[in-house]
Amino acid sequence: MVRLKRSEEEPSSGGFVLVPVPSDGQNLFEMEAPAYAGEGFVRKAVLEYAILNSFEAVIVLPGFESPDGKIVWRLLAAIRAGAAACVAERRGRRTLPCLLAERLLGMPIADPWEPCRAYAVGAVRQIPFQACRDNGHFDFEILVQMARAGLKIEGAAVDCVTHTASQGFGSRLLRTVGAAVSVRLHDMGIFYHRKYDRAVGETRYDLKIGYPSSHSFAAAMVEAGARVLDLACGPGDVALILRDKKCRVVGVDRRPADPARFEKFVLADLDWEEPFAYLGEFDWILALDCLEHLDNPERFISFVRRTCHAAKPRLLVTVPNIGFLPVRAALLFGQFNYGRMGILDLTHKRLFTFKSLQRALEEAGCVVESMSGIPAPYAKVFGKGFVAGLMARLNSVLIRLAPGLFSYQIAAVAHFRPVIRKPAGMS
């Protein structure tokens, strides 16, 4: 167990120091922390220490000079039994902020602001607790993270010395509503928060069909019976749609996909490998939501042009529009927030506007036939209902007025300029 001691002086080592404390049969240490360090800052240090030293649990007991055995065991019981990731103090009547926290954020305990609690260290490893605030809001935010991760939170009847009376009704209400709004915006891909990020690795996008989208645009443009090369095809959802139109689809992606969805599937990274040079001739080459992930889109398109040989395919490209009004408005206020999905996806390496995409295609040897704007995917936020349909139609009207400002995505159709080749038999 570790007891916190505040010091007006900076620790001599430049960090936190654990010092053994004589006690009656208890393994007790004292941690000296600077007085200016916030509660959250100290909690993070303790949890990090517990992870690095393979502890099983961490107990926070504010106000205690020495640990109370009864409280310790009540907090540890469910964790030791593997029934909970966190056990927090359970106090009397639930207030409106507490009820809202349960309704909006999935917190099942009576008071998510009380700091008297225990954490299972194995559960703490699964959440980005270091991204929480360094102040007194840490205790609330780490529970939000645990609830979002599906970790079990329980209450226990204990009586700690220190309570959070300083956080009044208004403060708790604002924190609850603010956290709920932030979580919602994060999940919509509008405003990324590292502390609310539950995903591991890259995020794969779902099929966007049945409403205006890059996938719907491609499905409408490609004629029945066409031979199609689908670059960065993902799991092959678009290939399934095109197969219903009797198209023959060859897919290329750097992650495995179901080969049954394609006439042929090639596992390759478009940034490093060029395996599709000898795959045959195509009527269409699709690069849907693809170019923004590449190191050098112009070089890549130029390579595809040189390897088309006798074929004269049309190229269909879709990319996010960095000039979309909400992104411009956020930048006006100093916000440029990458996220798991959307225009500012964390994996995007290049950002395009209508003009920069046209320039990139032309410089790579393409003749651009048309450029269109695609509305935001309201159906992913509101469901495929009246509201989403109305907003998409309104967005489409605005796109006709100012495509660079109101398009969520850009769709470009192009063909390749002829390639100069040596006559057959000429060395």
N, C-alpha and C positions, 0 to 999 in steps of 0.2 A: 504494500500500500504506500501511496505517496501523499505527503502533506505539503501544501503550497505555502511558501513564505515569501512575502513581498519585500523587496529591498529598494531603497531610494538610490542605490548605487548600481552601476552597470556590473553584471557578474564578471569576475576577473578573467574567466575563460572566454568571454564573448558569447556564451550560450547558456543554456540551462544546466545546472549542476545538481546531481542527486547525492545527498549526504545521508548515511545511515543514522538513525535516531534510536537511542536506547529505549526499549519498551518491554512490557511484560509478555514475553512469548510471541510477540507479533513482528512480522517482517515489515518494518516501517522505515520509510525514507522521507527526507525533507527536500523539496525542490525549491530553489531560490530563483525568483523571477523578478525582473525590473518592475517598479511600481507603475510605469506607464503602459505596460503590456496589457491589452484588453483581455477580457475573459475568454473570448473566442481564440485569441492568439495562444493563450496558455493551454486551453483545451486541445488545440491542434498539436502542440508540442507533446503533451502527455499521450495522446492517441498515437502519434508517430513513434514515440519511444516504446509504447506497448507493442506496436506492430514489429518494429525492428528487433525487439527482444522476445518475440513469440509468446507474449502473454495471452491468456485466455479471456480475460475480462478487465474492464476499467470501471471503477466506481467514482462518481463525483459526489462529494459530501461537503457542500459549502457551509462554513460556519463551525465546523467541528475541529477542536484542537487535537482530539484523538478519536480514532474510529469507534463507532458504536456497533458492537457485535451483532445485536438483534437487527439493526437496520441493514447492515452489510449482508446478512444471510437472507433477509427478505428480498433485497434487490437482486441477489445472486441466484435465488432458487430456480426461477424459470430459465435463466441463462445456462446454469449448470445442467438442467434437464434437457437442454436443446430446444426448448419450447418458445423462446423469444430471442430477438436480436437486441432489444433494448427494453429495460424495465425502468419506468419513471414513477415518481411519487404521485399517488392518487389522492387528490384533495376534494373536499366537499362539493357544493353545488356547482353545476356547469353554467358558465356565463355565455352570452351571445358569441363572443369571439371564439370560445372553445367549441361551440356547436357549429359555427361556420368552418372552423379548422377541420372538423370531422367531415362535414358535408362537402367542402370544396377541395380539401387536400388529403382526405382519407386518414386523418389522425384519430385513433380510437380512444385516446386517453383523456382524462378530465382536464388537465392543464398542461399543454405542451410547452409552456414557458418555464415551468419549475425546473431548476438545474439539478436537483437531487435525483440521480439516476445511475444506472449501470449499463455498460455497452459490452456486447460480445465482440471481441477484437476481430474474429473471423468475418463478422458482418460489416464492420467498419472498413475492412479492406475492399469491400465491393462498391463503395460509394466515394465520390470525389469530395470528401469532407474538407480538404485543404482549400477548396474554392468558396467555402462559407465565409461569412464576415468575421473579422477579428474582434468584434465587440460582443455585447450581451445578446445579440440576435443569433449567435451561433447555436445556442441550445434549441431554438425553434427551427432553424434552417436544416440542421442535421436530421431532425425528425421528418421534415418534409422529404429529404433525400431518401430516408429509409422507407417511408410510406410509398414513394414512387417506385422504389426498387422491389416492392412486395415483401419487405422484411417485416417480421412480426414485432409489434410494439405492444407492451402490456403495462398496466398500472399496478402498483403495489401500495398497500396501506402502511406508510412509514411517516414519521414526523421529523422532518429536517429542521435545523435551527434557522437557516436563512431562506427567505422566500423572496419572490420577485414583486414585491408590492410597488416598487418604483415604476414598473411597467403597468400603467393604469389601463382602464377600460378602453379609452380612445386609442392609445398606442397599440394595444393588442389587436383591436379591430382593424386599424390601418395596416398593420403588419400582415394580418391574415388575408385581407382583401388584396393587398399589394402582391403577396406571394402567389395567390390564386391567379391573378391577372398575368403575372410574369411567367408562371408555369404554362398558362394557356397560350401566350404569345410564343413561348419557346417551342411548344409542341406543334404550333402552326408553322414554324420555320420563319417567323417574322423577326424575332429578337432572341438571339442565342445567349444562353446562360450556361456556362460550364458546370455550375453547381447543380443544375437540373438535368444534366445530360445522362441518360441511362444507357445509351447505346454503346456497343463495343465494336470497334472496327468501322468499316465503311457502311453507309446506309444504302440499301438497294431500294430503288423507287418501284412503286406498284404500277401496274398497267393503268394508263390514263385514257380510258375509252368511255364513250357515252356522253361526253361533254367536250367543248373545245380544248384541245391539247395537242402536243407534238405528235402523240401516237394517233389521235383521230385524224390529224392532218395527213400523216403518212398513209394511213389506211384508205383515205379518200383519193389521194393522188395516184397511188400505184394501181395500174390497170390489172384486170383479171388475167391470169396466165403468165404474168411477167416473171423473169428471172431476176432475183434480188440478192444483193450482197448487203447484209445487215452488220455494220461495224459497231463494236461495243454493244452487242445485242442483249446483254444481260441474261436473264433466265430464258429468254425466247418468247416472251408474251406477245410481242408484235408479230413474230413469225407465225404464231398460232392464228392470229387474225388474218394474215395474208394467205395462210394455207387454205382458209375457207374460200378465198377467191381463186383457188387453183394456182397460186404462185409457188415457184420453187425458190426456197430461201437458203442461202449459205450464211451461217453466222460465225462471227469472230468475236471473242471476248477473252479477257485474261483470267476469268474465273469460270469454273466448270458450269455447264448447262446441260439440260436434257437433250441428248442428240436426236431423240425421236421427234423433236419439234422442227428439225431442219432436214433439208436434203443432205447437208454436210455441215459439221461444226468443227471449227479450228480453235484450239486453245492457244492464245498468244496475247502478248502485251503490245499494243499498237505503238507505244513509245520506243520499243526496243527491237521488235521483230517485224518482219515484213513477209508473212507467210502466204498472203492472198494474191501474190503476183501471178501465180499459175493456176488459179482456181477456175478459170474459164471466162466466158463473156457474160455480161449482165445488162439488163435493161435499166435497172435502177441501182444506185449505190446509196444506202441510207447511213447517215451519220447523225442519229437522233440523240441530242443531249450528250454529245461525244467530244467535240473539239475543245470545249472549255476544260477538259481534263488532261489534255495533251501538253507536252513540253513545247512543241513547235508545230502548231496546226498547219501553218503554211507549208512547211517541209513535207508533212504527212500528205496533204492534199496534192502537192506536186508529185509525190511518189505514186499516188493512186493514178494520176493522169498519165504518167509515163508507162504504167503497166497495163493500161486498158487494151493495148494492141489494136486489133481490128474493130473492137466493139465501140459503140458510141452511146454509152450510158448517160442517163441524167442523174445528177447528184442532188439529193435532198438533205439539207443541213438544218438542224434546229439548235439554237443556243439560248441561254437566258439573256435578257436585255438589262444591262446594268443601268440604263437610263430610265428605268421604270420609276414612276412618280414617287412611290413610297421610299425607294432607295435614295432618290435625290433629296426628299424631305428629311430623311434621317441624317444624311450627310450634312445638310444645312445646320443641324444641331450637333454636329461633331460625332455622330454615331456611324460606324461602319462595322456592323456585327456579322461575322461569319457564323454559320450554323450547320446543322446536320443535313438540312435540305434547303431547297429554294435557290434563289439567284446567287446568294453568297454562301453556297455550299463550301464546307471546309476543304473539300478535295478539288475545288476549281482552281486551275492554274492561270487561266486567261479569262478576261472579261470583255464582252463585246457590246457595241451599239450597232444600229443599222449601218452606219457609215463604215465603222471599223470592220464589220463582218464582210461587207461588200468589197472593201479594199483588200482584205485578206484573201478572199476567193479569187479576185482578179489577179492579184500578184502571184497566185499559185497556178495560174493558167486556166482560169474558168471564165466563162461568159455567163453572167447572172441574168436569168430570164425573169425572175420575179422575186419580190421580198414581201412577206406578209407578217402581220402582228398576231399573236395568240394571246387571248385573255388569261388572267390568273385562274388557277384551278380552284374555283369557289366550291366545287362539289366535294373536294377533299376536306374542306372546312365545315360546310353546312350540310353535306349530304346531297344526293341527287334529287333535289326537290324544287319547289317553286322559288324559294329565295335564291338558291344557287343559280338557277336558270335565268332569273330576272337580272341578277348582278352580272352574269356573263354576257347577256344581251346588251346591257348598258355599257359594259366594258368594250364590247365590239363596236358600238356606235362611237365611243370616244376614240378608239383606235383609228377609225376612219378619219377623224378630225386631226389627230396628232399621234401617229403611230410610235414615234420615238419616245413619247412621254407616257403613253397608256398601255403599251404592249408589255406583257409579262415575259413572253418569249418571242424570238424572231425565227421565222421559217424562210429559208432561201432555196430556190430551185435554180439549178445551173447546169450547163454542160461544159465539156472540156474543149479548149482550142486544139486543133490538130497538132500532132507531134511530128516533128521532122525525123524521118528514119532513113537508114541506108537501104538502097535497093537490094533485093535478094541476091545473094552470091557475091556481093561486093565486100571486100575485106576492109 
